[in-house]
């Protein structure tokens, strides 16, 4: 893959991770309002976005594992950062939604 292709892959990861992050924050707002079904649905939708980001990331890892020399891209690094923080946010949202649910029983 050339630098441009890797940069585009980085943008793809950023976009999917950003969509997931937005849905997760929306899920927190839904949980705060007591709409737990909506919150869980949004967490699930975020998971689908994360899966798409992970597929893009995996394609890159496979190419490198096969010995392809990959160009460095700050955009890809930025995408990786977004994906990792979004994965952490998803884990935290599950716990926070459950805390809201328990506190409102």
CORRA-V997291 format. One record per residue. N is the residue number from 1. RES is the residue in three letters. SS is DSSP state (2 for helix, 1 for strand, 0 for the rest). OMEGA is omega in whole degrees, 0 to 359 (none if undefined). D_CENTER is the distance of its C-alpha to the mean C-alpha in Angstrom with 2 decimals. Layout:
n:N res:RES ss:SS omega:OMEGA d_center:D_CENTER
n:N res:RES ss:SS omega:OMEGA d_center:D_CENTER
//
This chain:
n:1 res:UNK ss:0 omega:177 d_center:23.25
n:2 res:UNK ss:0 omega:184 d_center:24.49
n:3 res:UNK ss:2 omega:181 d_center:22.94
n:4 res:UNK ss:2 omega:179 d_center:22.29
n:5 res:UNK ss:2 omega:179 d_center:20.42
n:6 res:UNK ss:2 omega:177 d_center:18.21
n:7 res:UNK ss:2 omega:177 d_center:17.64
n:8 res:UNK ss:2 omega:176 d_center:16.73
n:9 res:UNK ss:2 omega:176 d_center:14.22
n:10 res:UNK ss:2 omega:177 d_center:12.74
n:11 res:UNK ss:2 omega:179 d_center:12.72
n:12 res:UNK ss:2 omega:179 d_center:11.07
n:13 res:UNK ss:2 omega:178 d_center:8.04
n:14 res:UNK ss:2 omega:182 d_center:8.26
n:15 res:UNK ss:2 omega:180 d_center:8.84
n:16 res:UNK ss:2 omega:180 d_center:6.14
n:17 res:UNK ss:2 omega:178 d_center:3.46
n:18 res:UNK ss:2 omega:176 d_center:6.60
n:19 res:UNK ss:2 omega:179 d_center:7.33
n:20 res:UNK ss:2 omega:180 d_center:4.85
n:21 res:UNK ss:2 omega:179 d_center:6.21
n:22 res:UNK ss:2 omega:179 d_center:9.47
n:23 res:UNK ss:2 omega:179 d_center:9.71
n:24 res:UNK ss:2 omega:178 d_center:9.26
n:25 res:UNK ss:2 omega:175 d_center:11.89
n:26 res:UNK ss:2 omega:178 d_center:13.92
n:27 res:UNK ss:2 omega:178 d_center:13.92
n:28 res:UNK ss:2 omega:178 d_center:15.41
n:29 res:UNK ss:2 omega:178 d_center:17.99
n:30 res:UNK ss:2 omega:179 d_center:18.87
n:31 res:UNK ss:2 omega:178 d_center:19.47
n:32 res:UNK ss:2 omega:179 d_center:21.57
n:33 res:UNK ss:0 omega:179 d_center:23.57
n:34 res:UNK ss:0 omega:180 d_center:24.09
n:35 res:UNK ss:0 omega:187 d_center:22.33
n:36 res:UNK ss:2 omega:177 d_center:20.64
n:37 res:UNK ss:2 omega:178 d_center:20.48
n:38 res:UNK ss:2 omega:180 d_center:18.49
n:39 res:UNK ss:2 omega:180 d_center:16.18
n:40 res:UNK ss:2 omega:177 d_center:15.63
n:41 res:UNK ss:2 omega:179 d_center:15.26
n:42 res:UNK ss:2 omega:176 d_center:12.51
n:43 res:UNK ss:2 omega:178 d_center:10.61
n:44 res:UNK ss:2 omega:178 d_center:11.40
n:45 res:UNK ss:2 omega:177 d_center:10.34
n:46 res:UNK ss:2 omega:178 d_center:6.81
n:47 res:UNK ss:2 omega:177 d_center:7.13
n:48 res:UNK ss:2 omega:177 d_center:8.56
n:49 res:UNK ss:2 omega:179 d_center:6.05
n:50 res:UNK ss:2 omega:177 d_center:3.85
n:51 res:UNK ss:2 omega:179 d_center:7.57
n:52 res:UNK ss:2 omega:177 d_center:8.43
n:53 res:UNK ss:2 omega:181 d_center:6.48
n:54 res:UNK ss:2 omega:177 d_center:8.00
n:55 res:UNK ss:2 omega:178 d_center:11.19
n:56 res:UNK ss:2 omega:179 d_center:11.53
n:57 res:UNK ss:2 omega:182 d_center:11.25
n:58 res:UNK ss:2 omega:179 d_center:13.67
n:59 res:UNK ss:2 omega:179 d_center:16.07
n:60 res:UNK ss:2 omega:179 d_center:16.48
n:61 res:UNK ss:2 omega:179 d_center:17.12
n:62 res:UNK ss:2 omega:179 d_center:19.62
n:63 res:UNK ss:2 omega:180 d_center:21.45
n:64 res:UNK ss:2 omega:179 d_center:21.86
n:65 res:UNK ss:2 omega:178 d_center:23.04
n:66 res:UNK ss:0 omega:175 d_center:25.59
n:67 res:UNK ss:0 omega:179 d_center:26.96
n:68 res:UNK ss:0 omega:179 d_center:25.75
n:69 res:UNK ss:0 omega:184 d_center:25.95
n:70 res:UNK ss:0 omega:179 d_center:22.80
n:71 res:UNK ss:0 omega:177 d_center:23.15
n:72 res:UNK ss:0 omega:178 d_center:21.39
n:73 res:UNK ss:0 omega:176 d_center:19.11
n:74 res:UNK ss:2 omega:179 d_center:18.01
n:75 res:UNK ss:2 omega:177 d_center:15.54
n:76 res:UNK ss:2 omega:178 d_center:13.94
n:77 res:UNK ss:2 omega:177 d_center:14.14
n:78 res:UNK ss:2 omega:178 d_center:12.48
n:79 res:UNK ss:2 omega:178 d_center:9.52
n:80 res:UNK ss:2 omega:179 d_center:9.49
n:81 res:UNK ss:2 omega:179 d_center:9.85
n:82 res:UNK ss:2 omega:182 d_center:6.97
n:83 res:UNK ss:2 omega:182 d_center:4.64
n:84 res:UNK ss:2 omega:180 d_center:7.18
n:85 res:UNK ss:2 omega:178 d_center:7.61
n:86 res:UNK ss:2 omega:175 d_center:4.46
n:87 res:UNK ss:2 omega:177 d_center:5.56
n:88 res:UNK ss:2 omega:180 d_center:8.83
n:89 res:UNK ss:2 omega:179 d_center:8.51
n:90 res:UNK ss:2 omega:178 d_center:7.87
n:91 res:UNK ss:2 omega:180 d_center:10.89
n:92 res:UNK ss:2 omega:181 d_center:12.78
n:93 res:UNK ss:2 omega:178 d_center:12.48
n:94 res:UNK ss:2 omega:180 d_center:14.04
n:95 res:UNK ss:2 omega:182 d_center:16.81
n:96 res:UNK ss:2 omega:178 d_center:17.37
n:97 res:UNK ss:2 omega:178 d_center:17.71
n:98 res:UNK ss:2 omega:177 d_center:20.17
n:99 res:UNK ss:2 omega:177 d_center:22.01
n:100 res:UNK ss:2 omega:181 d_center:22.50
n:101 res:UNK ss:2 omega:181 d_center:23.70
n:102 res:UNK ss:2 omega:183 d_center:26.16
n:103 res:UNK ss:2 omega:181 d_center:27.45
n:104 res:UNK ss:0 omega:179 d_center:28.34
n:105 res:UNK ss:0 omega:none d_center:30.29
//
